[in-house]
Amino acid sequence: MKIYRYTIKRYLTGLEAAGNISVASMRSSPQQPGHFLRDTLAKRGWTQMDLALIMDKPLPAINEIINGKRTITALMAIHLESALGIPAEDWLELEARYQLSKVESDDGQTARRAVAFKYAPVKDMQKRGWIPQFDSVKQLEVELCDFFRVSALDTPPPIFANARSSTEGDSFSPEQVAWCMRAAQLAELIQCKPFSSESLEAAVGELRALARTVSGSREVPSLLARAGIRFVVVEHLPRTKIDGAAFWLDRNRPVIAVSLRYDRIDAFWHTLMHEISHIRHRDAFSPDSDILSAEPQGLDLIEERANKEGAIALIADRELQSFVVRTRPFYKREKILGFANRIKIHPGIVTGQLQFRGEISYKSHRDFLEKVREHLLETSVCDGWGKFPALQPT
């Protein structure tokens, strides 16, 4: 015996031809599945009791489906397919469309929240107190636009408008953008003397003298302010891998921001001098990530230049090369200390440069790599580690 399998679409088309229903209206305003089941039974001349007996189901279960008091489950859809020849997936599709039609639209709220969360690391920013908790998506959009100084969440923040990308397709992560914008906010709090190339070069020499002791880092913020450079410390956000950044609030107000992601004297001074190179050459803005472990072949020319200038500003290349030739491969503790004392630099900075060059392993002479954070936070405008910036310019 040949079994004829109906589909909902075919059935509705037949009803439309008979003038009993409009398929277009059915699609725009989905009908209750029970109405379709009732009409199907009527077309076959079956009663609800007939269907209940065929499916071996209680009569109330069939009646509740027809009256919209019970939904069609996957198991029920399979039984209906077996009894009526209408595919189970059609019954489930009809049920799904009907249930969706009863749910009020969110007026795009979910999509707008998705845009906001793609634009910025919302939860991390709230955790750090950069934006408040929000009650509505509109409030969230307003807070983010205010934080990033944009009119809409499809616009790059001001300091990123002319940002340099090292390769085609490179982009800044939302976490990096948020971190740098927070650094810019803090930098606005700082008052300092006018900047000039001459004041920068004079500061570099003075900075080099501070790098002899770990406590010398305390003097960095005030020395840079005298040179016209705003210096801030912002604890990194998860997934940024950011060490520092150099950018300009305007043509005459440079900013250096560091994260102290690696709380070591060598990491701090190398990052600082790296960013000073960017300021010296007025490089377009770019946050620097993993600059301590980047392979030279993976750097563009500007970053390679900043790395070289930063290293040389601390230890003259000829001095370090001479030490390497005389000492390799036995870099004993007393040798590093003697070299550091002779050139008047902290031994941790010598150790860091030897590690970076691959002369010694990153496990060697770890005791030289003293921590600087507690010294630096005493005198810096900072955000993170439970500290918050002053509300008024200093």
GULUMMAR-314622 format. One record per residue (C-alpha): x, y, z. Coordinates in pm, whole numbers, plus 32768, in hexadecimal, padded with zeros to 4 digits. Layout:
# residues N
east  north  up
X  Y  Z
...
# end
This chain:
# residues 394
east  north  up
8000  8000  8000
808D  8157  7FA0
809B  8250  80BF
8066  83BC  805B
813D  84AE  812C
80AA  8607  8159
8179  873B  81A6
80FB  886C  8259
8154  8947  812F
808F  8867  803F
7F6A  8859  812C
7F5F  89D0  8161
7F78  8A08  7FEB
7E4A  8928  7FBD
7D86  89E7  80C5
7DE4  8B2F  8020
7D67  8AB0  7ED0
7C20  8A52  7F76
7C04  8BAB  800E
7C20  8B2C  8172
7D6D  8BCC  81CD
7E76  8CBC  814B
7FD8  8C31  814D
8063  8D93  814F
7F9B  8DE9  8286
8001  8CA0  8323
816F  8CF9  82F6
814B  8E5D  8371
8072  8DF5  8498
80C1  8C87  84ED
7F96  8BB7  8554
7F79  8ADD  8683
7FEA  897A  8623
7EAC  88F1  86C2
7DDA  89A1  85B9
7E9D  88F3  84A7
7E72  87A3  8558
7CFB  87DE  8580
7CD5  8831  840D
7DA5  8703  83AB
7CC4  861C  8477
7B8D  86BB  83E3
7C12  8688  8282
7C45  8516  82CD
7AFB  84F4  8383
7BA6  848F  84C4
7B49  84F1  8624
7C39  8546  8739
7BE9  83F2  87D2
7C47  8346  868A
7D9C  83ED  868E
7DCD  839D  87FF
7D87  822D  87BD
7E6B  8224  868A
7F8A  82C5  8747
7F3F  820C  888C
7F36  835A  8941
7E41  83E0  8A45
7D24  84A9  89B0
7D70  85D8  8A90
7ECF  85ED  89F7
7E3C  8610  8897
7D32  8703  8911
7E31  87E0  89C0
7F04  87F9  8883
7DD4  885A  87B6
7D71  8963  88B5
7ED1  89F2  88D2
7F08  897E  8A37
8023  888F  89E4
814F  88B8  88FD
81B5  87B7  87FB
82EF  870B  8878
83E9  8651  879F
8354  8501  880E
81F1  8576  87C8
825F  85F5  8671
82E4  8499  861D
8199  83FB  8682
80D8  84F8  85B1
81B6  84A9  8487
816E  8337  84AB
7FF7  8371  84CD
7FBF  8484  83CB
80E4  8469  82DA
8151  85D0  831C
82C8  85E6  8368
8329  861A  84D4
8408  873E  8477
82DA  87F1  83E0
821C  87D1  8525
8346  8852  85E9
8379  8973  84F7
820B  89D6  8519
8226  89C4  8695
8368  8A8F  8695
82D7  8B9F  85B5
81A3  8BB7  868F
826E  8BCE  87D2
8352  8CD7  873A
8223  8DA1  86CD
81B5  8DBA  8838
82FF  8E4B  88AF
831E  8FC3  88A8
843F  904C  87DC
8564  90D5  88A4
856C  9204  87B7
86D1  91B6  875A
874A  91C1  88C3
8811  907F  88A5
88B6  90EC  8761
8913  923E  87F8
89AA  9195  892A
8A6F  90AF  8843
8AFD  91E0  878E
8B60  927D  88DA
8C0C  9141  8957
8CC5  911F  880D
8D37  928A  881C
8DBD  9279  8980
8E12  9183  8A98
8CDD  91ED  8B5A
8CF8  90FF  8C83
8E6B  9148  8CB9
8E2C  92BE  8CA8
8D14  92A3  8DA7
8DEE  91D2  8E8B
8EF8  92E0  8E83
8DF7  93F3  8EC0
8E32  949B  8D6E
8CBF  948F  8D1E
8B9D  944C  8E0D
8AB3  9325  8E10
8995  936B  8D20
881C  9339  8D31
87D9  9363  8BBE
888C  933C  8A75
8859  94B0  8A35
8914  9504  8B75
8A2A  9415  8B14
8A4F  94BB  89BF
8A5A  9615  8A5E
8B64  95A9  8B5A
8C3E  950A  8A4E
8C1F  9633  8963
8C82  9719  8A80
8DAB  963E  8AE3
8E30  961F  8980
8DD2  9785  8921
8D09  971E  87F0
8BAC  976E  8776
8B57  9607  8718
8BE8  94AC  874B
8C50  948D  85E0
8D58  959E  85FC
8EC6  9570  8662
8F30  9632  8799
8FEA  977A  8757
914A  9701  87A1
9116  95D5  86BC
908F  9696  8592
91E4  96A2  84E5
927B  956E  8582
938C  94B5  84CA
9362  9345  8479
94A3  9283  8443
9407  9197  8344
92D0  9197  826F
91A5  9130  833E
9246  9171  8490
9158  9202  8590
9152  925B  86FE
9090  917B  87E7
8F6E  9212  88AE
9038  91D2  89EA
9163  9294  8965
9088  93B5  88F5
8FDE  93CA  8A49
912B  93BB  8B01
91BC  94D4  8A31
9087  95AD  8A55
909D  9586  8BCE
920A  95EF  8BBB
91A1  9722  8AF2
909E  977D  8BFA
91A2  976C  8D0D
929C  9832  8C40
91A2  9951  8C2C
91BE  996F  8DA7
9330  99C0  8D98
93BB  9B1E  8D76
951C  9B3A  8CF1
9609  9C27  8C44
95FF  9C62  8ACB
9696  9B4C  89FA
97B6  9B77  8908
98B1  9A93  8860
99C0  9B39  892F
990D  9AF7  8A76
98E2  998A  8A11
9A52  9954  89C5
9AB8  99FB  8B09
99C9  9914  8BC7
9A5A  97DA  8B28
9BAD  981D  8BC3
9B14  9857  8D18
9A3E  971F  8CFA
9B71  964D  8CB1
9C04  96BB  8DFF
9AC6  964E  8EB6
9AE6  94EE  8E27
9C06  949F  8F11
9B23  9448  9038
99CA  93B2  9059
9954  94DC  9128
99B5  95C6  900C
9870  9570  8F5E
97BA  964F  9059
984F  9781  8FB0
97E0  9722  8E4F
9682  97C5  8E50
96FC  991A  8ECB
982D  991A  8DE7
9756  98D0  8CB5
9659  99DA  8D1E
9772  9AD9  8D20
97C3  9A6B  8BBE
9659  9A98  8B53
95FD  9926  8B4A
94D5  98A0  8C0B
951D  974F  8CAA
940F  9663  8D2C
93FF  94FC  8DA7
92CC  9429  8D54
92B2  92BD  8DB9
927A  91EC  8C83
9129  9154  8C31
9105  8FDE  8BF0
9169  8F7B  8A8D
921E  90C3  8A40
9384  9042  8A6B
93D8  91B3  8A63
951C  923C  8AF3
9504  93AB  8A99
9493  94B3  89A5
9500  9608  892A
9405  96FB  8896
93A4  986A  8886
927A  9918  8921
92BD  9A26  881D
93EC  9A98  8756
94A1  9B1A  888A
9436  9A2D  89A0
94E0  98D8  8991
9481  97BB  8A79
953B  9684  8AE5
9470  9571  8B8D
94F5  942D  8C1F
943F  9300  8CAC
9551  9263  8D85
94CE  9116  8D07
9627  908F  8D57
9689  9120  8EA8
97FF  911E  8E68
98FB  9237  8E55
9976  91CF  8CFC
9815  91B8  8C6E
97B7  9310  8CF2
98EA  93C6  8C72
98EB  931C  8B20
977A  936D  8AEE
97AD  94D6  8B5B
98D2  9513  8A72
981D  9462  8957
96F8  9551  897A
97E0  967F  8991
9865  961B  883B
9702  962E  87B4
96D8  978A  884A
9829  97FB  87C2
97C2  97A1  865F
9656  980A  868A
95E6  96B3  8618
9478  9678  85D0
93C6  95D3  86F0
93EB  945F  872F
93D4  939F  8876
9501  92BE  88AF
94BA  9156  8909
95B9  9051  896E
96DA  9136  8910
97BB  907D  8A02
979A  8F31  8950
975A  8F99  87E8
9840  8EFE  86E7
98F7  9006  8615
9879  8F6D  84D1
9715  8F99  854F
9739  9112  8581
9701  9225  8484
9811  932B  8452
977E  9424  8549
9763  9325  8663
98BB  929C  8616
9947  93FE  862A
9896  943D  8776
9923  92FA  8805
9A86  9351  879A
9A78  94B9  8810
99DD  944F  895A
9AED  934F  899B
9C0B  9436  8934
9B86  9550  8A0F
9BC0  946D  8B3A
9CFC  93B6  8AD1
9DD3  942A  89AD
9DE2  9318  88AA
9F5E  931B  889A
9F73  92F7  8A15
9E89  91CD  8A1F
9F2A  9128  88F2
A082  914C  898F
A002  90B1  8AD2
9F67  8F8F  8A14
A0A7  8F46  8953
A178  8F4A  8A92
A088  8E83  8B69
9FCA  8D8B  8A8E
9F5F  8C82  8AE5
9FA8  8C9E  8C5B
9EC7  8DB8  8CD4
9F12  8D9A  8E44
9E64  8E72  8F43
9F9C  8F39  8F9D
9FE3  8F80  8E2D
9E88  9016  8DF7
9EA1  90E1  8F38
9FF7  9165  8EDA
9F85  91CA  8D7D
9E47  926E  8E05
9F0D  9336  8F06
A008  93A8  8E02
9EFF  9432  8D13
9E22  94A8  8E34
9CE9  93E0  8DE9
9C1B  92EC  8EB7
9C92  9181  8E86
9B2E  9118  8E3F
9B32  91EB  8D01
9C74  9141  8C91
9BD6  8FF0  8CDC
9A9C  904A  8C19
9B61  90AE  8AE3
9C31  8F71  8AF2
9AF0  8EA6  8B09
9A55  8F63  89E7
9B8A  8F20  8910
9B7E  8DB0  8967
9CCE  8DB8  8A17
9C39  8D29  8B56
9AF2  8C77  8BA0
99C7  8D2B  8C36
99FE  8C5F  8D72
9B5E  8CE7  8DAA
9BA9  8DEB  8EB7
9A3B  8E27  8F0A
9A9D  8EC8  9053
9B22  8FF5  8F92
99C8  9038  8EFF
9941  9105  901F
97D8  9178  902E
978D  92E8  8FEC
9615  9303  900A
95FB  9367  9176
9700  9477  913F
965F  94FD  9002
94F9  9502  9081
955C  95E5  91A2
9597  9707  90B4
94CC  96B7  8F7A
936D  9702  8F07
92F3  959E  8EF0
91C7  94BA  8ECA
91C2  9353  8F44
9231  9278  9064
911C  9314  9135
919B  9477  90F9
90D6  958F  9055
914C  96DC  8FC2
9119  9829  9063
8FE4  98E2  8FEC
9096  9A2A  8FB4
91CA  9A79  8EE2
9311  9A5D  8FA6
# end
